[in-house]
Amino acid sequence: MDGISSEEGATAVKLARRILQEKIGGEEIATVSVPDSFREKRGVFVTLSRKGDLRGCIGYPTPVLPLAVAIPEAALSAALHDPRFQPVRADELSEISIEVTILTPPVLVLSPPARRTEAVTVGKHGLIIAGHERTGLLLPQVPVEYHWDARTFLDQVCIKAGLPPGTWRDDDTELYTFEGQIFYEEEHT
């Protein structure tokens, strides 16, 4: 995977934290200096957790924006526009931890549907399912967190898309894999 350095990952997390503190917390925060690599268009997701529970997760699965733009936009969207949660409030920010996942471009799985479990490596791949006018995405860390095998992971990405489990076996359903570099916030306040 053509990734970014751990220092750049720390900068990605700081950039996400800065936009939340500024736009939700109303704080005036110093600008985060970003490296030249953040001009590159990359897929990215920002995951927010509060006391270990998911609080928001939104991003860009494909490289449509430079990281310097995509990270703050994804962070703010995860905090304010994830339809599964109420918007994050300023008084919650000190309890919110941030995870930034930088993605490789999605790759279409070309194996026959019956052999798709063999094309998925839990702990390495994230999945995108597309079919029946629906799409769903799960990041690479999700099946590890829930101790899923490849078949369960495939079923769960179908459910995420609003499709019945097992839809990944349909010939007219496309499956994509991608990889992700995950950067965690070390500390915040």
Salt bridges, closest charged atoms under 4 A:
GLU22 OE1 - ARG18 NH2 3.05
ASP36 OD1 - ARG39 NH2 3.47
GLU40 OE2 - ARG42 NH1 3.96
ASP82 OD2 - ARG84 NH2 2.68
ASP91 OD1 - ARG89 NE 3.03
GLU92 OE1 - ARG50 NH1 3.20
GLU92 OE2 - ARG55 NH2 2.93
GLU92 OE2 - ARG89 NH1 3.46
GLU95 OE1 - ARG50 NH2 2.62
GLU95 OE2 - LYS51 NZ 3.66
GLU118 OE1 - ARG115 NH2 2.63
ASP170 OD2 - HIS132 NE2 3.19
ASP172 OD1 - HIS132 NE2 3.93
GLU179 OE2 - LYS124 NZ 3.92
GLU185 OE2 - ARG17 NE 2.81
GLU185 OE1 - HIS188 ND1 3.55
